[in-house]
């Protein structure tokens, strides 16, 4: 039975394959247009994605920079009693902000014609605007995080509450060792925590979900709340 995970996998393969694919990297063909050339490696995946979009059906694609963002958005949606997949919403990691034009072109007006939404970091805002414009896609439902989503979550919860989550997860010794490093001396507690979350492979993804689950309804960061409201 087809599910949203199969659609997500097909889109990821589609975006990564062929001329103009995300695999071409920054400054490559991805900036030139959304299409995949006939016979290109991603063409079959694109056909599968199109079939699944109609079968499931999929109405909205949420485009996020990385898997930790996906983990946080999905966790918060679940916590509020929403089943995004059942609502026809697919939450996708693009593997980097510079792939926005590629994904918007494949999934938005030039491609599958899905509604698009997402989050972006303040420093990437101009890049998102240009990428969405190239794909003739609206940026209305893209919401801006001041630094990134991890920073929004840490600010919303406060460092003491995040430290409690870290303690429960058994990472408190690693955190205490980290903050004693000379390089951390001049950083604020929030900056240290944000950097700590990214120091070990897989940690950002795990804590993206854990911190989202720890939020009280009144603590949900504004960009995240607006994103979920828009879906």
N, C-alpha and C positions, 0 to 999 in steps of 0.2 A: 504493500500500500504506500502510495506517495505521501511524503510529509514535507514540512518546511525545511528540514535539514537537507533533504535531497535537492530542493530548489537552491538553497544556499550554496551547497557544494558545486552544483552546476554553474551557478553565476560566478563563483570564485575561479573555476576552471576556465570559463568563458573569458573572463576579464584578463586572465594570465596568459592566454594563448593567442598566437598570431600577431601580425603587424598591428601596432597600435595597442597591444596588450599591456597590462600593468607590468608584466615581466620585462618590458623594454626599459623600464626605469625612468628616473627624472630626466626630463629634457629629450626623451625619445619620442617615438611615434605616438605615444599616448596623447600628446598635446594636439595632434593633428586632426583627430576625428574619432568618433566612437565605433566605427564599423569594424567588423572582422572580415578579411578578404575571403572570397569563396575558396574552399578547400584548405583554409588555414587550420592549424591545430585546434583552435577554439570553436570552430564552426559547429561541430557536433554537439558540444556542450551548450552552445547558444540555442540550438534547436531543442535540446532537452529542457533548458530553462524556460523557453517559450511555451512548450507543452505543459510543463508543471504550473506555470503561472496561470494558465487557463483552467487547469484541472483542480487546483487546490481550493479556491482561486487565491491569487495574491493581488492585493490592491495597492499596498504601500511598501516601499523599501526604505528602511532606516539606515543611512550610510554613516558609519562610525570609523574613526581612524584605526583602532586596534581592538584585539580581543578583550582587553580589560574593560574597555568602554561597553562592549557587548554584554559582558558579564554583569556590569552594574545596571544597565538599562533593563535587562531581562529580570534580574533579581528584584528590582524595585517594582516592575510591572506585576510580577508574581505576588509580591507582598501586598499590593493593592487589589489583589483578586482578579487581575486581568490575564487572559490567555492570548497573547499577541498573535500567535500562530493561528488560533481559531478565528481571530478577527481579520485574518488575511494580511497580517503585518510581518514582514521578514526583516530581522535585525542582522546587519551584515558588517563584518570587519573588512575594510578596504585594503588593509596592509600598508597603511600610510596615507597621510593627507594628500600627497601629490597624485594620488590615483582618483581624485574626485571627478575629474573630467571624464575619465574612462568609464567609471561606474554610472555616472549620471547619464552619459550617452547611451550606454547599453540598456539601462533600466528606465530612463525617463522618456520624454517625448520622441526622440529619434529612434528609440529601441522598443522596449516592451510597453511603454506608455503608462508606467506605474506612477503613482504619486510618490514624491520624494520628501524625506525629512532627515534630520540628523543633528549632530553637534559638531562644533569646530572650536579649536583654540583661537584665542584672540590674535596670536601672531600669524595664524594661517587664514585669517578672514578674507584678505584680498585674493589669495589663491583660490579659495572656495568660490568667491564671487565670480572670478574669471572662468573657472571651470564650469560652473553652472550656466553661465551665460553662453559659453560655447556649445553646451548641450541644449540650449533653449529651454532650460528648466528653471522653475521659480525657486528662489532662496527663502521664501516666506517662512517655511517650517524648519529652517536651520537656525539653531540657537548657539550663542557664543559663550564659551567658558573663559574666564579671565586668564588662567594659565592652562590648565587642562582639567579633565573630569576628576582625576585623583585629588588635585588641589581643592576643587569645589567640595568634594566629600570630606576631606580633612578639615576644611574651614567650617563646614556645616556641623560636624560632630564635635570639633574641638580636639586638640592633641590629647588631653587626658582620657577622653572616651576612646579615641583610636588606640592609645596605649593599652587600654583594658582589653580591646579586641586582640591586640598583638599578644598580650599576656595569655589570654585564653587559648590562642593558637600555638603557644609554646615558643614564640619568637622573641620574647622579652630579653633573654641573654644576648641575642644577636643585635637587637635594637640598642641595648646599653653599650655594647662594644662599638657599634657604629657611631653613636653620638660622642664618644670619647676621642674619635679620630681628629687630628689637628685640622683637617680640611673642613670639618663641620663647625669649628669654633665660632666663626663669625656669621653663621646662618641662624635664622630664627627657628624656634621649635617646629613650626609648621613646615618650613623649607626642609628641615632635616627629615621630618617624617615623610614628606613627599619623595625625597631622594631615596630614603630607605626602602620605600615600597617598590622602587625600580632597580634595586641592587642585585636581585637574584632572579634567575629565569623562572617564570611562572608565578612569581609573587604578586605582580600587579594584577594578573587575572584573578587570582584567589582573593586578594583583598578588595578588588573591585566589587565582587559579589558580597563579601562579608561586610564591607562598610555600607553598601546600599541596604543590606538587610538590617543594619544597626540603626538606621535613621528612623526617628519619629516622623509622623506625617508633617509636622510643622517645620521640620529641619530639612526637608528635601530642597536641594539647591535649585534656584530659579530656572537655570537652563534646562535641567532635567525635568522639573515639573512642567515647564512649558512644552517640552518635547512630548511627554506622555499625554498631555492635554490635547495636543494637536493631532494625535493619532486616532 
